[in-house]
């Protein structure tokens, strides 16, 4: 009878530990942010009169943008944007606009429109102008799709803050312009922000899954724990912990089960964006019981036999 009680206690302990689960999601709904350099060179290319592609160069590292091309839109409805001529520009985030002509523009509405586009480029541009000029200087005849876009923004865009993975408008102010070039006007470009950073852990090798992200390992056995990451900006940085002690900085970590006990294994993941994104710690629980899993299963199978034998003895 004492043997039966001891085995039952082991089973209860193991299944209680098995209920500890993986915590993996990154911060859901976190607001996007932009870290922009003070000066870059820009070339406007292609598109139509007010919708174009802006190529940025001489962008320093560790910012929210890189050298490359971005979709651009006009701010001022009365100035033509010259194509294929290089100029220096200062960039500002629409989430924190500078004082001056555009500080009172409805950037919440503009960012909402860029993330909820309707119609063609002309319709979107008209809707952007409508809110940039705060309707006081805007006298164009709106298309039906432009009107629909404006009404959608009025109904849903007040106070809109782009989330991670959405588009943020960056304001491009021309600065140094060579004689005979231009004209250039203030414009905006679309900056896609990284998707939320998520991480989870998979386990391979000599480990048996006994519950949701809870594993059994025999003493002396080895298993490999791997961080699987999505979103953010590569490359990623990893830091593994076993019961709070740092245990590696690669994507995978090998763990050899020591003596009997329960071990919390988790990984912190940080991306390369600026500012960086961090996934919530992804945790796996490993239990190393006093007996091997095979021994526990065999003992469990013998329990009904032992009970039957004891009942027969009681009858005698």
N, C-alpha and C positions, 0 to 999 in steps of 0.2 A: 504493500500500500504506500509506503514512504517513497518507493521508486516512482510510482505513478504520480504522486504529488510533485516530486522534483521535476519530472518531465513536463508536467502541465505548466509549472512556473516558467520553464525555459520557453515553451511555446508562447505563453502570454507576453513575455519580455520581447521576443523576436517580433511578434506581430504588432506590438505597440511601437517599436522602433520603425517598422515598415510604414507607418502612417506619416512619417516626416517626409515632406515633398520638396520638389525643386522650385526655387523662386527665380524666374527668368526674365520677365518683361522689363524693357527699359522704361523710362519716364514717359507715360502716355500723355499726349496733348501738350508737351512742353513747348513754350513759345520759341520760335526761331530767332536768331540774332545774327548780325553781320559785323565782321571785323574787316574794315576796308583800309587800304593804303591811302596816304595823303596825295600822292601824285603818280599818274600813269600816262602812257601815250595811247592815243586812240585813233582809229580809222573807221569811218562810217562807210558801209558798203551795201549795195543792192537794195532790195525792197521797193516800196513805193515812196511817195512824197514824204510821208511822216512815219512810216514803219520800215525798219531797216535792221541790218546786222552791224553791231559795233565790235570791232576787234580791239582787244586790249593787249598791250605789250609793256615790257619793263615792270611787271608786277612782282614785288618782292615775295619771298616765300612766307609761309605761315600766316596767310590771310584767308578770308572766306572766298576769294576769287583767285584764279590763276591766269596766266597768259592764255588767251583763247577768244572765242567769239560768243556774243550774247545778243539775244533779241533786244532791239531798242525801239523806243517810242519818243515822239516829240513832246515837249512840255509847252513851248510857245507856239501857238497856232499861226503866227504871222511871219515866221522866218524860215527860209529854206535851209536844209542841212546839206552842205556840200559833201560829195562822195569822194572817196579814194585820196584824201589828203590827210596827212598826219598832224595832230595837234596834241598838246599836253592838257591833261584834265585832272581835276580834283573830284574825288568820289565821296558821297555822303549817303548814309543809310536813310531811307524814308521812315524808318522806325525812330530815328533821332535826327530830324532835318535841321539844317543850320538856320540861323536867323536871317531874315531877308525876304526876297520876293516870294519864295515858295514855302515859308514856314507856316503859313496859315492854310495851305492847301489841304484838302481832305485826303490825306495819304492812307487813312484806313479804307476809304472807298476805292482808291486806286489799287491797293493791294488785294482787296476783295475781287475787283474786276479781273486782275491778272490771274487769279486762281479760280475764276468762274466765268470764263470767256464765253461769249455768245456772238454769233454772226461772223463776219469777216474782219480783216484788219482795219478797214475803214470804220466799221461800226464800233470796234473796240477803241480805236483812237478817238472818235467823237465822245465816247463815254468818259475816257480819261480826261480830255480837255474840259468837259463839263464840270468835273470835280476839281481839277487843277485850278481853273479860273474862278472857282466858287460861284459860277453862273453869272457873275456881274458883268464880265466882258465877253461872254460867250454868246454869239449871235448866229451860229450856223443852224441850218435846218437839219434836224436829226432824222436819221433813218428809223424805220420801225424796229430793227434789231438793236440799234443804239438806244432807243427809248426803252426797250425791254431790259437791256443791260443796266441802264440807269435806275429804273424802277426796282430791279432785283437788288441792286446795291443799296438803294434807299431803304428797302424793306429789311435787308439782312446784313448790311455791311458796317453799320455804325459800331465803332470801336474794334473792328476786325484786326486781329493780330495773327499773322501767318504762323503756323505750327511747323515743327521740324518736318522736312520733306516737302514743304510748299515753297512758293515763289515769293521773294521779297524784292521790291523795287529799290534800285540804287540810283541816286541823282548824279548825273555827269555834268560838271561845270567846266567848259572850255577855259583854258588859262593862256598859255603862250601860243600865239598864232603867227605864222610867218607872213611877212608882207606879201600881198597879192593872193593869199589863200583865203578860203572861207567863202561866204559866211558860215559860221557854226552857231548853233543855238543850244541852250540847256536841254538836256534830254534825260530819259531814264532807261536803264537796262534791267532785264529780268535776271535775278540771281537765284538759281535753284539751291535750296538748302539741303543738307544731308537728311536722309531718312532716319527715324529714331534708331538708336543702337540697341540691339537685342542679343542676348547670349544664352545658350544652354549647354549642358554637358552630356556627352555620351561616354559610355564605359565599354571597353573591350578587354578580353583576356580572361583570367581566372576569377571572375566575379559572377555571382548568380543574382538576378533581379528577384527580390522577394516582396516588393511593394512599389509604390509610385516613387521612382528615383531613390529607392532604398535598396542596398545590395548586401549580400552576404559574401564574405571571403574567408577561406581557411587560413590559419596562421602560417606564414611563410609564402603564401601565394602572391602573385604579382598581376596587376591590372593596369591598363592605360586609360587615363582620363583626358578627353579632348574637348576643347572649347569650340563650339560652332557659333559663328558670329554673323550677323546681317545688319545692314544699314550703316550709318556713320560714314567716315572717310578712312580708307586704308592708307598706310598700314596700321594695324592694331597693336596695342601693348597688353601683355598678359601678366598677371601676378597670381600664382596659386598659393593656397593656404591649406594646411592640415591641422585642424584644431587650433587655428589662430596663428600657426607658425608658418612663415614664408617658406615655400617649397619648390619654387621654379618660376621661370618667366617665359617659357615657350608655349606654343599653342597646345601642346600635349604634355602630360606629366605621368610618369610611371610611379606607382605606389605599391610597395611590398608590405603586406599585412604583418604587423608585429604581434604582440601578445593580445590576449583576449581584451575586448573593449569595443567602444563605439567611436567612430571617427567622422568628423564633419569636414568634408573636402569641398572647397569652393574656389572660384576664380573671379577676379576683378578684371574687366576689359575696358580700355580707354582707346578712343580713336585718335586720328591726327588732325581733326578740324580745329579751328581757332575761333571761339573757345572750344575746348574739347568736349566731346560727349562721353558719358560713362554709363555703361549698362549696370543695372542692379546685380549684385552678386548672385551667381548661379551656384546652387548648393546641392551636393549629393551626400547622403549618409551611408557609411559603410559599417556593418556590424561584424565583429569577429567573435563568435560565441565560443563557449568552453568546449563544445563538441562540434565536429564537422557536420555539415548539412546532411551528408549521407547517414551518419550515425543517428542524427535526430530523426530522420525519416524512418530508419529501421526501427528505432525505439518506438516511434509513433505507431508503426504497423503492428508492433508486438503488444501494444496496450490492450486492445480488445481480447487477445488470447489470455493475458495475465488476469484480466477481470473475470473471464469465463472460468479459468482454473480456480480462482479464489471463491467464486460462487459455488462451484462443485464441492470444494472443501467445506464450505459453510453448511451445505446440505448434508454432508456426511456427519 
